[in-house]
Amino acid sequence: FFGSSRRCGAIPCVMVYYFTLDSDPSLLCYVGKDKHENEDLIKWGWPEDVWFHVDAHSSAHIYLRLKEGQTIDNLPDAVVEEAAQLTKANSIEGNKLNDIRVVYTPWSNLKKTAGMDVGQVGFHKPKLVKKVTVQSRKNAIINKLEKTRVEKFPDLQAEREQRDKEERHVAKMKMLEEKEKAKAELDAKKKLAEDRMFLSLQDSDNMVGNSGNNESLEDDFM
């Protein structure tokens, strides 16, 4: 769907194209050069990624990396339309047809099993696959997207490992904060219990003292 392959020395590069969506420039939109790049994208995708593909036809694998708090269920229609248009435009057959369907699903729902062709995937849970109909190619959308295309050769494995490392660090810090909070609450409860016991002991001492004074006064009057 895109240009010819490149090599980084003796090792083939993973060529990835990045696009900026007009509907939400903060979202990362990317696609592999061909089916061989798709294998790396499938392997090293992120849990935040949503995968797009033309239904029943070969096409590029388009990915959207969502922001924190976003899910596939609350994606704006304009974002879905841009991604679907880009998917259609990068399908040799689908680009020529009207009223095609584009499927999209979370990256985590992609299933790769032994015996599948290069770039081929299945789904763990078909019910998590959404579909959108693209009536026709909208050149205005595609032309805008093409002007934003940037070619890069990322280390997908290193990026995913760094992402996981940061996630583990955040989880660890959150766990430590929760432990400190729980300890502070426990210490506060212990302090409150000790203060109540101290006051209770004081009240008992005062009662004993008052009782002794009364007996002394009674003796004086006898």
C-alpha positions as CSV (number, residue, x, y, z in Angstrom):
1,F,0.0,0.0,0.0
2,F,3.0,2.3,0.5
3,G,6.5,2.7,-0.8
4,S,9.4,0.3,-1.1
5,S,11.1,-1.3,1.9
6,R,14.2,0.1,3.6
7,R,17.1,-1.4,5.5
8,C,19.1,-0.2,8.5
9,G,22.4,-1.7,7.7
10,A,22.0,-5.5,7.4
11,I,18.8,-5.6,9.3
12,P,15.4,-4.7,7.7
13,C,13.8,-1.7,9.3
14,V,10.3,-1.6,10.6
15,M,8.9,1.3,8.6
16,V,5.9,3.0,10.2
17,Y,3.9,5.9,8.9
18,Y,2.4,8.3,11.4
19,F,-0.6,10.6,10.6
20,T,-2.2,13.5,12.5
21,L,-6.0,13.4,12.6
22,D,-7.8,16.6,11.9
23,S,-10.6,15.6,14.3
24,D,-8.1,15.0,17.2
25,P,-4.4,15.8,16.6
26,S,-3.5,14.5,20.1
27,L,-4.3,10.9,19.0
28,L,-1.4,8.8,17.6
29,C,-2.4,7.3,14.3
30,Y,0.0,4.9,12.6
31,V,0.3,2.1,10.0
32,G,2.9,-0.3,8.9
33,K,4.4,-0.1,5.4
34,D,3.3,-3.7,4.4
35,K,2.2,-7.0,5.8
36,H,5.6,-7.8,7.2
37,E,5.6,-4.6,9.3
38,N,2.1,-5.5,10.3
39,E,3.5,-8.6,12.1
40,D,5.6,-6.3,14.3
41,L,2.7,-4.0,15.0
42,I,0.5,-6.9,16.0
43,K,3.2,-8.2,18.3
44,W,4.2,-5.0,19.9
45,G,0.9,-3.1,20.0
46,W,-0.2,-1.3,23.1
47,P,-3.3,-2.0,25.2
48,E,-4.4,1.5,24.4
49,D,-4.4,0.8,20.6
50,V,-7.5,0.3,18.4
51,W,-7.0,-1.6,15.2
52,F,-8.8,-0.8,11.9
53,H,-9.1,-3.0,8.8
54,V,-11.3,-3.2,5.7
55,D,-13.8,-6.1,6.2
56,A,-13.5,-9.0,3.7
57,H,-10.7,-7.3,1.7
58,S,-7.0,-6.9,2.2
59,S,-5.9,-3.5,3.5
60,A,-3.3,-1.8,5.7
61,H,-3.6,-2.2,9.4
62,I,-4.4,1.2,10.8
63,Y,-3.9,1.9,14.5
64,L,-5.2,4.6,16.9
65,R,-3.5,5.0,20.2
66,L,-6.1,6.3,22.6
67,K,-5.5,8.7,25.5
68,E,-6.1,7.9,29.1
69,G,-9.8,7.7,29.8
70,Q,-10.7,7.0,26.2
71,T,-12.2,3.7,25.1
72,I,-13.3,2.2,21.8
73,D,-16.9,2.9,23.0
74,N,-16.5,6.6,23.5
75,L,-14.5,7.4,20.3
76,P,-16.0,10.5,18.6
77,D,-17.7,9.7,15.2
78,A,-15.3,12.1,13.5
79,V,-12.3,10.2,14.7
80,V,-13.8,6.9,13.6
81,E,-14.6,8.3,10.2
82,E,-11.1,9.6,9.6
83,A,-9.5,6.3,10.6
84,A,-12.0,4.4,8.5
85,Q,-11.4,6.6,5.5
86,L,-7.6,6.1,5.9
87,T,-8.2,2.4,6.1
88,K,-10.3,2.3,2.9
89,A,-7.8,4.4,1.1
90,N,-5.1,1.9,1.9
91,S,-6.9,-1.1,0.5
92,I,-6.3,-1.9,-3.2
93,E,-9.8,-3.3,-3.6
94,G,-11.6,-1.4,-0.9
95,N,-10.5,1.9,-2.3
96,K,-12.4,1.3,-5.5
97,L,-15.6,0.2,-3.9
98,N,-18.5,2.1,-2.3
99,D,-20.4,1.1,0.8
100,I,-17.6,-1.0,2.3
101,R,-17.3,-2.0,5.9
102,V,-14.4,-1.2,8.1
103,V,-14.0,-3.3,11.3
104,Y,-12.2,-2.0,14.4
105,T,-11.4,-3.6,17.7
106,P,-9.0,-3.2,20.6
107,W,-5.5,-4.4,19.9
108,S,-5.8,-6.8,22.8
109,N,-8.6,-8.6,20.9
110,L,-6.3,-9.5,18.0
111,K,-5.4,-13.2,17.9
112,K,-2.4,-14.6,16.1
113,T,-2.1,-18.4,15.9
114,A,0.3,-20.8,14.2
115,G,-0.5,-21.4,10.5
116,M,-1.9,-17.9,9.9
117,D,-0.4,-16.0,6.9
118,V,1.9,-13.0,7.4
119,G,-0.2,-10.1,8.5
120,Q,-3.3,-12.2,9.1
121,V,-5.1,-12.1,12.4
122,G,-8.3,-13.4,14.1
123,F,-10.2,-12.2,17.2
124,H,-10.4,-13.6,20.7
125,K,-13.9,-12.2,21.1
126,P,-15.8,-11.4,17.9
127,K,-18.4,-9.5,20.0
128,L,-15.7,-6.8,20.7
129,V,-15.4,-6.1,17.0
130,K,-17.2,-3.0,15.8
131,K,-18.1,-2.1,12.2
132,V,-18.6,1.1,10.4
133,T,-19.8,1.5,6.8
134,V,-17.8,3.9,4.5
135,Q,-20.1,4.9,1.7
136,S,-17.4,6.5,-0.5
137,R,-13.9,7.8,-0.4
138,K,-13.7,11.4,0.8
139,N,-10.7,13.0,-0.9
140,A,-10.8,16.0,1.4
141,I,-10.1,13.8,4.4
142,I,-7.5,11.7,2.7
143,N,-5.6,14.6,1.3
144,K,-5.4,16.3,4.7
145,L,-4.1,13.1,6.3
146,E,-1.5,12.5,3.6
147,K,-0.1,16.0,4.1
148,T,0.6,15.0,7.8
149,R,2.3,11.7,7.0
150,V,5.7,11.1,8.6
151,E,7.9,8.1,8.0
152,K,9.8,6.7,11.0
153,F,11.7,3.6,11.9
154,P,10.9,3.0,15.5
155,D,12.1,0.2,17.8
156,L,8.6,-1.1,18.6
157,Q,9.8,-3.6,21.1
158,A,11.8,-1.0,23.1
159,E,8.8,1.4,23.0
160,R,6.5,-1.2,24.4
161,E,8.9,-2.3,27.1
162,Q,9.4,1.3,28.1
163,R,5.6,1.8,28.3
164,D,5.2,-1.3,30.4
165,K,8.1,-0.2,32.7
166,E,6.5,3.2,33.3
167,E,3.1,1.5,33.9
168,R,4.7,-0.8,36.5
169,H,6.4,2.2,38.2
170,V,3.1,4.1,38.4
171,A,1.4,1.0,39.8
172,K,4.2,0.6,42.4
173,M,4.0,4.2,43.5
174,K,0.2,4.0,43.7
175,M,0.5,0.8,45.9
176,L,3.1,2.6,48.1
177,E,0.8,5.6,48.5
178,E,-2.1,3.3,49.4
179,K,0.1,1.5,52.0
180,E,1.2,4.8,53.5
181,K,-2.4,6.1,53.6
182,A,-3.6,2.8,55.2
183,K,-0.8,3.1,57.8
184,A,-1.6,6.7,58.5
185,E,-5.3,5.8,59.1
186,L,-4.3,2.9,61.4
187,D,-1.9,5.2,63.3
188,A,-4.7,7.7,63.7
189,K,-7.1,5.1,65.0
190,K,-4.5,3.8,67.5
191,K,-3.9,7.4,68.7
192,L,-7.6,8.0,69.1
193,A,-8.0,4.8,71.1
194,E,-5.0,5.7,73.3
195,D,-6.4,9.2,73.9
196,R,-9.8,7.7,74.9
197,M,-8.2,5.3,77.2
198,F,-6.1,8.0,78.8
199,L,-9.2,10.1,79.4
200,S,-11.0,7.1,80.8
201,L,-8.2,6.5,83.3
202,Q,-8.2,10.1,84.3
203,D,-12.0,10.0,84.9
204,S,-11.5,6.8,87.0
205,D,-8.7,8.5,89.1
206,N,-11.0,11.5,89.7
207,M,-13.8,9.4,90.8
208,V,-11.6,7.5,93.3
209,G,-10.2,10.8,94.6
210,N,-13.6,12.4,95.1
211,S,-14.8,9.3,96.9
212,G,-11.9,9.5,99.4
213,N,-12.5,13.2,100.1
214,N,-16.2,12.5,100.9
215,E,-15.2,9.9,103.5
216,S,-12.8,12.3,105.1
217,L,-15.5,14.9,105.4
218,E,-17.9,12.5,106.9
219,D,-15.4,11.6,109.6
220,D,-15.1,15.2,110.5
221,F,-18.8,15.5,111.3
222,M,-19.0,12.3,113.4
